[in-house]
Amino acid sequence: MNGSKILKKAIAGDKNALSVLVDKYKDIAFNLAISIVRDEEDAKDITQDSFLKVLENIESFRNESKFSTWLYRIVYNLSIQFIRNKKKMDSLENVSHILTETSSDTLETHEKNQIIKISLNILDGNERLIVTLFYLGEKSIKEIKEITSLSLSNIKVILYRSRKKMTKNLEKLNYERV
């Protein structure tokens, strides 16, 4: 069954279709939340709250954008609301797989993940968010604009600077290992 049929069934109240949507998007919703709130337990709560909000409002989904964009906007808004209420940011966890490999093919997977996690930690909140949406969420720049309300040019600049920062940091870490 294709995505639009599942979505139509979910909007019509089909519990199985809703379950399929949750299974399909739960990991990326969690990764988006954690990239913002930077705490695993808080991200789990936000992800769960986001799906409850989707469940409560699925009938109002107007299909003006992709379902994933609508969901990620909900996750983003709840995460930002959480940050505003809590007024803190903890360390980034479980997002080390955004990039697939470092420049060295000889590194073990665990080592690669550690190096990438360290590299991601040098990014500020907006940079981490944009990198997470673009690479992990596979969102287009236009979709990221819809989710974050940032301008297209701002998103492009953030992506460029983030990639540059991460590449420089990965090269430095790789050099220090040798």
GUDODO-935915 format. One record per residue (C-alpha): residue number from 1; residue in three letters; x, y, z. Coordinates in steps of 0.25 Angstrom, whole numbers. Each point is the difference from the previous one (the first is absolute). Layout:
# GUDODO-935915
<site><pos>NUM</pos><code>ala</code><xx>X</xx><yy>Y</yy><zz>Z</zz></site>
...
***
This chain:
# GUDODO-935915
<site><pos>1</pos><code>met</code><xx>0</xx><yy>0</yy><zz>0</zz></site>
<site><pos>2</pos><code>asn</code><xx>6</xx><yy>13</yy><zz>-4</zz></site>
<site><pos>3</pos><code>gly</code><xx>2</xx><yy>12</yy><zz>9</zz></site>
<site><pos>4</pos><code>ser</code><xx>-12</xx><yy>9</yy><zz>-4</zz></site>
<site><pos>5</pos><code>lys</code><xx>-10</xx><yy>-12</yy><zz>2</zz></site>
<site><pos>6</pos><code>ile</code><xx>5</xx><yy>-2</yy><zz>14</zz></site>
<site><pos>7</pos><code>leu</code><xx>-1</xx><yy>14</yy><zz>3</zz></site>
<site><pos>8</pos><code>lys</code><xx>-14</xx><yy>1</yy><zz>-6</zz></site>
<site><pos>9</pos><code>lys</code><xx>-4</xx><yy>-12</yy><zz>9</zz></site>
<site><pos>10</pos><code>ala</code><xx>7</xx><yy>6</yy><zz>12</zz></site>
<site><pos>11</pos><code>ile</code><xx>-8</xx><yy>13</yy><zz>-2</zz></site>
<site><pos>12</pos><code>ala</code><xx>-13</xx><yy>-9</yy><zz>-1</zz></site>
<site><pos>13</pos><code>gly</code><xx>3</xx><yy>-6</yy><zz>13</zz></site>
<site><pos>14</pos><code>asp</code><xx>7</xx><yy>-13</yy><zz>-3</zz></site>
<site><pos>15</pos><code>lys</code><xx>8</xx><yy>-4</yy><zz>12</zz></site>
<site><pos>16</pos><code>asn</code><xx>9</xx><yy>-9</yy><zz>-8</zz></site>
<site><pos>17</pos><code>ala</code><xx>3</xx><yy>11</yy><zz>-10</zz></site>
<site><pos>18</pos><code>leu</code><xx>3</xx><yy>9</yy><zz>12</zz></site>
<site><pos>19</pos><code>ser</code><xx>9</xx><yy>-11</yy><zz>6</zz></site>
<site><pos>20</pos><code>val</code><xx>8</xx><yy>-1</yy><zz>-14</zz></site>
<site><pos>21</pos><code>leu</code><xx>2</xx><yy>15</yy><zz>0</zz></site>
<site><pos>22</pos><code>val</code><xx>5</xx><yy>0</yy><zz>14</zz></site>
<site><pos>23</pos><code>asp</code><xx>10</xx><yy>-12</yy><zz>-3</zz></site>
<site><pos>24</pos><code>lys</code><xx>5</xx><yy>7</yy><zz>-12</zz></site>
<site><pos>25</pos><code>tyr</code><xx>3</xx><yy>14</yy><zz>6</zz></site>
<site><pos>26</pos><code>lys</code><xx>3</xx><yy>-3</yy><zz>15</zz></site>
<site><pos>27</pos><code>asp</code><xx>15</xx><yy>-1</yy><zz>-2</zz></site>
<site><pos>28</pos><code>ile</code><xx>2</xx><yy>13</yy><zz>-8</zz></site>
<site><pos>29</pos><code>ala</code><xx>-10</xx><yy>7</yy><zz>10</zz></site>
<site><pos>30</pos><code>phe</code><xx>8</xx><yy>-4</yy><zz>12</zz></site>
<site><pos>31</pos><code>asn</code><xx>13</xx><yy>4</yy><zz>-7</zz></site>
<site><pos>32</pos><code>leu</code><xx>-5</xx><yy>14</yy><zz>-3</zz></site>
<site><pos>33</pos><code>ala</code><xx>-5</xx><yy>2</yy><zz>14</zz></site>
<site><pos>34</pos><code>ile</code><xx>13</xx><yy>-5</yy><zz>6</zz></site>
<site><pos>35</pos><code>ser</code><xx>8</xx><yy>9</yy><zz>-9</zz></site>
<site><pos>36</pos><code>ile</code><xx>-8</xx><yy>12</yy><zz>6</zz></site>
<site><pos>37</pos><code>val</code><xx>-2</xx><yy>-4</yy><zz>14</zz></site>
<site><pos>38</pos><code>arg</code><xx>13</xx><yy>-8</yy><zz>2</zz></site>
<site><pos>39</pos><code>asp</code><xx>-6</xx><yy>-10</yy><zz>10</zz></site>
<site><pos>40</pos><code>glu</code><xx>-4</xx><yy>-14</yy><zz>-4</zz></site>
<site><pos>41</pos><code>glu</code><xx>-12</xx><yy>-1</yy><zz>11</zz></site>
<site><pos>42</pos><code>asp</code><xx>-5</xx><yy>14</yy><zz>-4</zz></site>
<site><pos>43</pos><code>ala</code><xx>1</xx><yy>-3</yy><zz>-15</zz></site>
<site><pos>44</pos><code>lys</code><xx>-8</xx><yy>-13</yy><zz>3</zz></site>
<site><pos>45</pos><code>asp</code><xx>-11</xx><yy>8</yy><zz>7</zz></site>
<site><pos>46</pos><code>ile</code><xx>0</xx><yy>10</yy><zz>-11</zz></site>
<site><pos>47</pos><code>thr</code><xx>-1</xx><yy>-11</yy><zz>-11</zz></site>
<site><pos>48</pos><code>gln</code><xx>-11</xx><yy>-6</yy><zz>7</zz></site>
<site><pos>49</pos><code>asp</code><xx>-8</xx><yy>13</yy><zz>2</zz></site>
<site><pos>50</pos><code>ser</code><xx>2</xx><yy>3</yy><zz>-14</zz></site>
<site><pos>51</pos><code>phe</code><xx>-6</xx><yy>-13</yy><zz>-5</zz></site>
<site><pos>52</pos><code>leu</code><xx>-12</xx><yy>3</yy><zz>10</zz></site>
<site><pos>53</pos><code>lys</code><xx>-2</xx><yy>13</yy><zz>-6</zz></site>
<site><pos>54</pos><code>val</code><xx>1</xx><yy>-6</yy><zz>-14</zz></site>
<site><pos>55</pos><code>leu</code><xx>-11</xx><yy>-10</yy><zz>4</zz></site>
<site><pos>56</pos><code>glu</code><xx>-9</xx><yy>11</yy><zz>6</zz></site>
<site><pos>57</pos><code>asn</code><xx>1</xx><yy>8</yy><zz>-12</zz></site>
<site><pos>58</pos><code>ile</code><xx>2</xx><yy>-9</yy><zz>-12</zz></site>
<site><pos>59</pos><code>glu</code><xx>-13</xx><yy>4</yy><zz>-5</zz></site>
<site><pos>60</pos><code>ser</code><xx>4</xx><yy>14</yy><zz>-2</zz></site>
<site><pos>61</pos><code>phe</code><xx>12</xx><yy>-4</yy><zz>-8</zz></site>
<site><pos>62</pos><code>arg</code><xx>-2</xx><yy>8</yy><zz>-13</zz></site>
<site><pos>63</pos><code>asn</code><xx>10</xx><yy>-7</yy><zz>-9</zz></site>
<site><pos>64</pos><code>glu</code><xx>6</xx><yy>13</yy><zz>-4</zz></site>
<site><pos>65</pos><code>ser</code><xx>14</xx><yy>-5</yy><zz>4</zz></site>
<site><pos>66</pos><code>lys</code><xx>5</xx><yy>-14</yy><zz>2</zz></site>
<site><pos>67</pos><code>phe</code><xx>-4</xx><yy>-7</yy><zz>12</zz></site>
<site><pos>68</pos><code>ser</code><xx>14</xx><yy>-1</yy><zz>5</zz></site>
<site><pos>69</pos><code>thr</code><xx>2</xx><yy>15</yy><zz>-1</zz></site>
<site><pos>70</pos><code>trp</code><xx>-13</xx><yy>2</yy><zz>8</zz></site>
<site><pos>71</pos><code>leu</code><xx>5</xx><yy>-10</yy><zz>11</zz></site>
<site><pos>72</pos><code>tyr</code><xx>14</xx><yy>6</yy><zz>0</zz></site>
<site><pos>73</pos><code>arg</code><xx>-6</xx><yy>13</yy><zz>2</zz></site>
<site><pos>74</pos><code>ile</code><xx>-8</xx><yy>-5</yy><zz>12</zz></site>
<site><pos>75</pos><code>val</code><xx>12</xx><yy>-6</yy><zz>6</zz></site>
<site><pos>76</pos><code>tyr</code><xx>8</xx><yy>12</yy><zz>-3</zz></site>
<site><pos>77</pos><code>asn</code><xx>-10</xx><yy>9</yy><zz>7</zz></site>
<site><pos>78</pos><code>leu</code><xx>-2</xx><yy>-9</yy><zz>12</zz></site>
<site><pos>79</pos><code>ser</code><xx>16</xx><yy>-1</yy><zz>2</zz></site>
<site><pos>80</pos><code>ile</code><xx>1</xx><yy>16</yy><zz>-1</zz></site>
<site><pos>81</pos><code>gln</code><xx>-11</xx><yy>1</yy><zz>10</zz></site>
<site><pos>82</pos><code>phe</code><xx>7</xx><yy>-10</yy><zz>9</zz></site>
<site><pos>83</pos><code>ile</code><xx>13</xx><yy>8</yy><zz>-1</zz></site>
<site><pos>84</pos><code>arg</code><xx>-7</xx><yy>13</yy><zz>3</zz></site>
<site><pos>85</pos><code>asn</code><xx>-7</xx><yy>-6</yy><zz>12</zz></site>
<site><pos>86</pos><code>lys</code><xx>13</xx><yy>-7</yy><zz>6</zz></site>
<site><pos>87</pos><code>lys</code><xx>10</xx><yy>10</yy><zz>-5</zz></site>
<site><pos>88</pos><code>lys</code><xx>11</xx><yy>-10</yy><zz>-1</zz></site>
<site><pos>89</pos><code>met</code><xx>7</xx><yy>-8</yy><zz>-11</zz></site>
<site><pos>90</pos><code>asp</code><xx>7</xx><yy>-13</yy><zz>4</zz></site>
<site><pos>91</pos><code>ser</code><xx>11</xx><yy>-7</yy><zz>-8</zz></site>
<site><pos>92</pos><code>leu</code><xx>-4</xx><yy>-7</yy><zz>-14</zz></site>
<site><pos>93</pos><code>glu</code><xx>-2</xx><yy>-15</yy><zz>0</zz></site>
<site><pos>94</pos><code>asn</code><xx>-3</xx><yy>-11</yy><zz>-10</zz></site>
<site><pos>95</pos><code>val</code><xx>1</xx><yy>9</yy><zz>-12</zz></site>
<site><pos>96</pos><code>ser</code><xx>14</xx><yy>-5</yy><zz>-4</zz></site>
<site><pos>97</pos><code>his</code><xx>-5</xx><yy>-7</yy><zz>-12</zz></site>
<site><pos>98</pos><code>ile</code><xx>-4</xx><yy>12</yy><zz>-8</zz></site>
<site><pos>99</pos><code>leu</code><xx>13</xx><yy>-1</yy><zz>-8</zz></site>
<site><pos>100</pos><code>thr</code><xx>3</xx><yy>-14</yy><zz>-6</zz></site>
<site><pos>101</pos><code>glu</code><xx>15</xx><yy>0</yy><zz>0</zz></site>
<site><pos>102</pos><code>thr</code><xx>13</xx><yy>8</yy><zz>4</zz></site>
<site><pos>103</pos><code>ser</code><xx>11</xx><yy>1</yy><zz>-10</zz></site>
<site><pos>104</pos><code>ser</code><xx>7</xx><yy>-12</yy><zz>5</zz></site>
<site><pos>105</pos><code>asp</code><xx>-6</xx><yy>-14</yy><zz>-3</zz></site>
<site><pos>106</pos><code>thr</code><xx>9</xx><yy>-7</yy><zz>10</zz></site>
<site><pos>107</pos><code>leu</code><xx>-8</xx><yy>6</yy><zz>12</zz></site>
<site><pos>108</pos><code>glu</code><xx>-9</xx><yy>-10</yy><zz>7</zz></site>
<site><pos>109</pos><code>thr</code><xx>-15</xx><yy>4</yy><zz>0</zz></site>
<site><pos>110</pos><code>his</code><xx>0</xx><yy>3</yy><zz>15</zz></site>
<site><pos>111</pos><code>glu</code><xx>12</xx><yy>9</yy><zz>-2</zz></site>
<site><pos>112</pos><code>lys</code><xx>-6</xx><yy>7</yy><zz>-12</zz></site>
<site><pos>113</pos><code>asn</code><xx>-13</xx><yy>3</yy><zz>8</zz></site>
<site><pos>114</pos><code>gln</code><xx>8</xx><yy>6</yy><zz>12</zz></site>
<site><pos>115</pos><code>ile</code><xx>8</xx><yy>9</yy><zz>-10</zz></site>
<site><pos>116</pos><code>ile</code><xx>-13</xx><yy>5</yy><zz>-7</zz></site>
<site><pos>117</pos><code>lys</code><xx>-7</xx><yy>2</yy><zz>14</zz></site>
<site><pos>118</pos><code>ile</code><xx>12</xx><yy>8</yy><zz>5</zz></site>
<site><pos>119</pos><code>ser</code><xx>-1</xx><yy>8</yy><zz>-14</zz></site>
<site><pos>120</pos><code>leu</code><xx>-15</xx><yy>2</yy><zz>2</zz></site>
<site><pos>121</pos><code>asn</code><xx>2</xx><yy>6</yy><zz>14</zz></site>
<site><pos>122</pos><code>ile</code><xx>8</xx><yy>12</yy><zz>-6</zz></site>
<site><pos>123</pos><code>leu</code><xx>-13</xx><yy>4</yy><zz>-7</zz></site>
<site><pos>124</pos><code>asp</code><xx>-9</xx><yy>10</yy><zz>7</zz></site>
<site><pos>125</pos><code>gly</code><xx>-15</xx><yy>-3</yy><zz>1</zz></site>
<site><pos>126</pos><code>asn</code><xx>-5</xx><yy>5</yy><zz>-14</zz></site>
<site><pos>127</pos><code>glu</code><xx>12</xx><yy>-6</yy><zz>-7</zz></site>
<site><pos>128</pos><code>arg</code><xx>-3</xx><yy>-14</yy><zz>7</zz></site>
<site><pos>129</pos><code>leu</code><xx>-15</xx><yy>1</yy><zz>-4</zz></site>
<site><pos>130</pos><code>ile</code><xx>2</xx><yy>4</yy><zz>-14</zz></site>
<site><pos>131</pos><code>val</code><xx>11</xx><yy>-11</yy><zz>-2</zz></site>
<site><pos>132</pos><code>thr</code><xx>-10</xx><yy>-10</yy><zz>7</zz></site>
<site><pos>133</pos><code>leu</code><xx>-11</xx><yy>4</yy><zz>-9</zz></site>
<site><pos>134</pos><code>phe</code><xx>8</xx><yy>0</yy><zz>-13</zz></site>
<site><pos>135</pos><code>tyr</code><xx>8</xx><yy>-13</yy><zz>2</zz></site>
<site><pos>136</pos><code>leu</code><xx>-8</xx><yy>-9</yy><zz>9</zz></site>
<site><pos>137</pos><code>gly</code><xx>-13</xx><yy>5</yy><zz>-3</zz></site>
<site><pos>138</pos><code>glu</code><xx>3</xx><yy>2</yy><zz>-15</zz></site>
<site><pos>139</pos><code>lys</code><xx>-8</xx><yy>12</yy><zz>-1</zz></site>
<site><pos>140</pos><code>ser</code><xx>2</xx><yy>10</yy><zz>-11</zz></site>
<site><pos>141</pos><code>ile</code><xx>4</xx><yy>14</yy><zz>3</zz></site>
<site><pos>142</pos><code>lys</code><xx>-14</xx><yy>5</yy><zz>-3</zz></site>
<site><pos>143</pos><code>glu</code><xx>-6</xx><yy>-10</yy><zz>10</zz></site>
<site><pos>144</pos><code>ile</code><xx>10</xx><yy>4</yy><zz>10</zz></site>
<site><pos>145</pos><code>lys</code><xx>-5</xx><yy>15</yy><zz>-2</zz></site>
<site><pos>146</pos><code>glu</code><xx>-14</xx><yy>-5</yy><zz>3</zz></site>
<site><pos>147</pos><code>ile</code><xx>4</xx><yy>-7</yy><zz>12</zz></site>
<site><pos>148</pos><code>thr</code><xx>9</xx><yy>10</yy><zz>6</zz></site>
<site><pos>149</pos><code>ser</code><xx>-6</xx><yy>13</yy><zz>-6</zz></site>
<site><pos>150</pos><code>leu</code><xx>15</xx><yy>4</yy><zz>-3</zz></site>
<site><pos>151</pos><code>ser</code><xx>3</xx><yy>6</yy><zz>-14</zz></site>
<site><pos>152</pos><code>leu</code><xx>5</xx><yy>-8</yy><zz>-11</zz></site>
<site><pos>153</pos><code>ser</code><xx>13</xx><yy>8</yy><zz>-1</zz></site>
<site><pos>154</pos><code>asn</code><xx>2</xx><yy>-2</yy><zz>15</zz></site>
<site><pos>155</pos><code>ile</code><xx>-2</xx><yy>-15</yy><zz>-1</zz></site>
<site><pos>156</pos><code>lys</code><xx>10</xx><yy>-1</yy><zz>-11</zz></site>
<site><pos>157</pos><code>val</code><xx>10</xx><yy>9</yy><zz>8</zz></site>
<site><pos>158</pos><code>ile</code><xx>-2</xx><yy>-9</yy><zz>12</zz></site>
<site><pos>159</pos><code>leu</code><xx>2</xx><yy>-13</yy><zz>-8</zz></site>
<site><pos>160</pos><code>tyr</code><xx>12</xx><yy>5</yy><zz>-7</zz></site>
<site><pos>161</pos><code>arg</code><xx>7</xx><yy>5</yy><zz>13</zz></site>
<site><pos>162</pos><code>ser</code><xx>-4</xx><yy>-12</yy><zz>8</zz></site>
<site><pos>163</pos><code>arg</code><xx>6</xx><yy>-10</yy><zz>-11</zz></site>
<site><pos>164</pos><code>lys</code><xx>12</xx><yy>9</yy><zz>0</zz></site>
<site><pos>165</pos><code>lys</code><xx>1</xx><yy>-1</yy><zz>16</zz></site>
<site><pos>166</pos><code>met</code><xx>-2</xx><yy>-14</yy><zz>0</zz></site>
<site><pos>167</pos><code>thr</code><xx>10</xx><yy>-4</yy><zz>-11</zz></site>
<site><pos>168</pos><code>lys</code><xx>10</xx><yy>9</yy><zz>6</zz></site>
<site><pos>169</pos><code>asn</code><xx>-2</xx><yy>-7</yy><zz>14</zz></site>
<site><pos>170</pos><code>leu</code><xx>-1</xx><yy>-14</yy><zz>-6</zz></site>
<site><pos>171</pos><code>glu</code><xx>14</xx><yy>2</yy><zz>-7</zz></site>
<site><pos>172</pos><code>lys</code><xx>6</xx><yy>6</yy><zz>12</zz></site>
<site><pos>173</pos><code>leu</code><xx>-5</xx><yy>-12</yy><zz>8</zz></site>
<site><pos>174</pos><code>asn</code><xx>5</xx><yy>-10</yy><zz>-11</zz></site>
<site><pos>175</pos><code>tyr</code><xx>13</xx><yy>7</yy><zz>0</zz></site>
<site><pos>176</pos><code>glu</code><xx>2</xx><yy>-1</yy><zz>15</zz></site>
<site><pos>177</pos><code>arg</code><xx>-3</xx><yy>-15</yy><zz>-1</zz></site>
<site><pos>178</pos><code>val</code><xx>12</xx><yy>-3</yy><zz>-9</zz></site>
***
